[in-house]
Amino acid sequence: MPIIELHGEKYFYAGDAGKTGLPVVFCHGSGGNHRHWLFQLEQLGVIANPLAVDLPGHGRSEGRPAERIAPYTDWVRNFSTALGLRPFVLAGHSMGGAIALDYALRYPGELAGLILVGTGGRLRVAPAILDSFRDGRVPPAMDAFLYGTEASPGLLEKGRAEMAATPAGVFWADFTACDNFDIMAELPSITLPSLIICGTADRLTPVKYSRYLKEHLPRGELVEVEGAGHMAMLEAPATVNRAIALFLEKL
């Protein structure tokens, strides 16, 4: 299991940084970890070099979760610099997509493209969700907001177990970072090739968020995954991976 040390703290990532091929760094969403990208790590290695991180304070990584997107962006830059990943594709789910968009605004010359899954240029969070996590409680029926109705019982059970094992403070920090994120006015200045993927049954970041990205990112292309919820890369991995593979081949 690869470990990298940055500024005296140890961070986990999955993948082989020394492998040849275009590097693709996958960033998970709020309260998540690298396991949200297991299907991409398993299946995309034949055309690229996929790497999936545990952000600070998540999964097996040390450090602390952030309450704004910028510190996560800075961490990803330090990570990619330490491993010599230039240029690379930055892929992000939900909060990870916010990190990718922020990175594209601040350091566009270091990227070859963006993959944005279930995210948006603004990520407002319902106050009830923030209040619940702040008080140390998982909001009722949170899993219903994360997955579409066609998600398998096994996937739902794994999601519930993972959420129960993640400290509520991690979710609170991440959702606070999302709630503070808003680059709607700056989207047209992001000229990198951008693949936008969303589930049509996503209740956390409804499909209108992704359609807005498509309309305002000059080189954005949109793939809608029919019936999938917020966790499209886990719910419909074959469809998501096919879209990513086609995008990477064009790059």
N, C-alpha and C positions, 0 to 999 in steps of 0.2 A: 504494500500500500504506500504510494508516494507521499512523502512529507516534505514540505519546504519551510525553511525558517526565514521569517521576515521581521526585522527589528526585534529580535529576541523572542519571538513567539512562533509556535509551530502550527502549520496549517496543512490540512489534508486536501488532496485532489485525486481524482481517478483518471487513469489514462497513462500514456507513455509519452513524456515530453520530448524524448529523443527520437521518436518515430518520424519518418519522412512524410511529406504531404502537407497540405495547407492546414495550419492549426485552426481549430474551432474551439473556443472557450465557452462552455455552457454555464450560465449562472442561474441558480434556482430562485424561486419566489419567496415570499414572506414565510418564515418559520420552516423553510425547506432545507434540503441538503442535496448532495450530488446524486443520490439515488433516484431523484425525479427524472434523471436523464439516462438511466441504465439502458433503455432500448436504443437510444441514439449512440451510446458508447459501443454497444454490441454490434450494431448494424452499419454504422457509417465509417468504420475504420478502413474499409476497402477503397474509399475515395478521398479520405481526408485524415487528419490527425485530431480526433475528438478528445477533449479534456473537460472534465466537469469538476467544479470547485465546491468545497464547503466554505462559504463566506465566514468572516470572523464571528465567533460566538455561535456557530451553527454546526450541526453534525459532529465531526471529530476534530474540528478546528478550535484552537485557542482564540483569545481575543474576545472582544465584546461586540454585540450587535449595535448598529448605528440607528439614530433617530432621523437621519437625513440620508439622501442618496449619495451625495458627494463623497463621504468617507469610504463608502463601498466602491465607488468608481476609482478613487485613489488606490485602494487596496488591489483591485483588479489590475491597475496599471503597474503597480509594484510587482505583482505576481507575474504578469506577462513579460515584464522587463527582466526579472531574475531568471526566467526560463528562456530568454532570447526569442520570444515569439513575435516576429515582425516580418511582414504584416500578418494579421490574423483576423478571422471572422469572430465577432462577439455575438453570442446567442443568449437571449435572456427570456425567462418566463415571468410574467407579472412584474413584481418588483425588480427581477433581473432584467426585464425589458427596459425599465426606467434607467437602470445602470447602463445598459447598452446605449440608450439614446443620449444620456448625459456624456458618456465617453465619446460618442460621435460628435457631439458639440465641442468638446474641449480638446480632443486629440484625434481629429479625423485622419491625419496622415499616418497613423499607426494601424489603421483598420483596412481590411479588404472588403468588408461588408457587414451587414447586420441581419440577424434572425430574431424576430420579435414575436413571441408566443403569448397570447392572452394578456396583452398589455395595452397601454395608451399613453398619449402625451400628457394626460392629467389623470391622477389615480386617487380620487376622493374616496374616503372610507366612511361608512355610516358611523355616526357617533356611538350608537349602541354597541357596535363591534369593538371599537376602541375602549369604551368604558368597561366592557366585559373582560377583555384581556388585561386592562390596567388593574382590575380587581382580582386577577388571578383565575378567571373562569373562562372556559371555552364557550363561546356563544352557542345557544341551543340550535341544533340542526345545521351546524356549520358545514358538515359534510355534504348536505344537500346543495349548498352554494358552490362547492368545489367541483362536484362531479355531475355529469349529465345523467338522465334517467336510464340510459343504456349501459352505464358502467357496471361491470361484473361485481357480484357480492364479494369476491375475494379482494378485488381492488379497493372496494369501499372499506373492508375490514382492515386492510393494511394502512389505509389513509387514517382511519380512526386511531389505530394503535400508534402511528407516528405522531399524530397531533397530541395524543395523551402523554407521550414521552417527551414532548418539547415544552420547555418552561414557558408559561404564559407571558413572561417578560420579554422573551425573544419575539413573540408575535406582536406584542404591543409596540416594541421599538420599530419593527419592520413596517407595521401598518401605519405608524406615525410618520415614518420616512415617506411612505407612499402618499399619505394625506397631504404632506408638504410639497409634493412634486407637481410641477406644472410648467411645461415647456411648449404649450400649445402654439404660442406666437413664434417660436423659434424653429418649428418643424421644417418649414420650407428651406432653411439654410443647411439641412442635412442632405447632402447630395450623394451619399454612399449607396450602392446597391442594397436594397432592403427587402427581405422576405418577411411578410406579415402573415401569421397563422392564427386562426381563432376557431373555437368551437361555436357552432350556431346556437347551442344551448348553454353558453357561458352566462352565469348569473352574476358573477363578481365583476367581470369586465365584459359587458355585453358586446355583441358583434359590432354595434355602432362605433365603439372605440377603435376597432381595427379598420373599419371602413373609413373613418376620419383620417387615420394614419395613411391609408392608401391614397386618399385625396390630397394630402398635404406633404407627403414625402416625395420629392421629385422623381426618385427612381424606385418607388415602392411597388411591390406586387403582392396581391392578396390571395391567400388560399383559405377558404372556409371549410371546416371539417364538420360535415353534417351530423347532428346529434350529439357531438362531443360537448362536454362542459369546460370548466376552467382548466382542467388537467389534460388537455388534448394530447400531449405527448405521451401520456400513460394510457389514456383511454383508446386512442386510435393510432398506435405507433407506426403501423405500416403506411397509413396515409401521410402522417407527418414526416416520416423518414423519406418517403418518395418525393415530397415537395422539397425537402432540404437537399436531397441528392441532386435533383434537377437544378436547383439554385447554385449549388457548389460547382457543378459541372460547367455552368455558364461562366462562373468566376475564373 
